[in-house]
């Protein structure tokens, strides 16, 4: 499975070049999520532009990315998600956990909002010490 990685200052965009997000694709994505997160990127955007369907294993790979990002103070965002994948996310109640944005611009808004909130909390804590 091939994928594109677009690294930015505060986040990375990973776009799988597959129409079906299944266990095989998920295994490769997990490795990439771990590599990017341990490399210091706490915000991961998964662009599902080319994905038209997914199975449970494919969707569950996002749980790992969500946990990695959350543990490092970041955020995991799905963008360009087709209706059938959104329905699968809703059935598994993962739509309540994942950030889902229409496009990269909206994802950037979420990331910068989270970053500002994190900085404000750090400044508030420093002021209270």
N, C-alpha and C positions, 0 to 999 in steps of 0.2 A: 504494500500500500504506500502510495506517495502522499506527501502533504507539503504545504507551504508554511514557512515560519517567517513572520514579519515582526522583527524586534523593534520596540520603541523604548523611549526613556523609562516610562513607568509601567509598561505592560508589554506582553507578547501576544500576537494573534497567531493561532494555529488553525489552518484550514485543511482538513482531510480531503483528498481527491478520491472520494468514494461516494457512491450513491446509497450504499447500505452500511449503516453504522452497527457493526456486529462485534462479536468477541474478538475476532482476528484484528480488526481495525482498532478496537479498544485496547488491546494488548500493546500495540505500537504507540498509541496515544499516551497510555499510562507512563511509559518510559520517558516520553517527551515532557510530560507534565512534571515528573520527578526531576528530570535534568534541569528544566527551566527554573523550577521553584528552588531547588538547592543551589542554583547558580545566582540566586538573589532576586529573581523576579517574583514578586508576590501577587501580581495581577495577571490573570490568564483569560484571554478571550478565545473561545472556540467558535470559529466561523463555520456554520453548517450549510453554506450556500449550495454545495453540491449534493448534500445528503437529502434523499427523498423518503427514506425509511430507516427504522432502527429496531433493534431487539433489546431485550432487558439488559444483556451484558454490555451492549453498546452505550446504553443510557447510564448504566451504573458507573462507567468510567468517569463520568462527571462528578460523582460523589467523592471520588478520590481527589480530583482537582479542587473541588469545593473545600474539602478538609485541609488540603495543603495550603491553599490561599488564605483561608480563615486563620489557620494556625500562625501564619506569618503576618497577619494584619492586613491582608489583601482581599481581593474579590475575584470570583470566577463568574464569567458571563458567557452566555450562549447568544449568538447573533444569527440572523438570517435563518431562523428555524421554520421549517415547513409545517403545515397544519397537521399532518399525520404524526410528526414527532412531538408537536405540542400536545396532541391528544394523549400520546403515550406518557408524556411527562405528567399530565393531569391525572391520568389513571393511577400512576405510581406515586402521586402526591409530591413529586419532585419539583413541580412548578412553584411550590411554596418555599422551596429551599434555594433553587437556582435563580440568579438574576437572568432574565431573558430580555434582550433588547432587539429592536427591529434592525439596527444597523450599527456600524462601527462608531458613528458620531454619537449615537445614544449611549453606547457602551463607554465611550470616553467621558461622557457627562457623569455616568455612574462612578467610574474610577476616580475622577477628579473630586467628586463629592465625598467619596470615602477617604481619599487622601487628605482633604481639608479637615474633615471630621477627626481623623486620627491626629493631625497636627494640633488641632484645637484642644483635644483631650490631653495631649502631651504637654502643651503650654499651661493648661489649667492645673495639671498635676504638679508641674514644676513651680507654679505660683503658690501652691498649697504647701509645698515642702519647706 
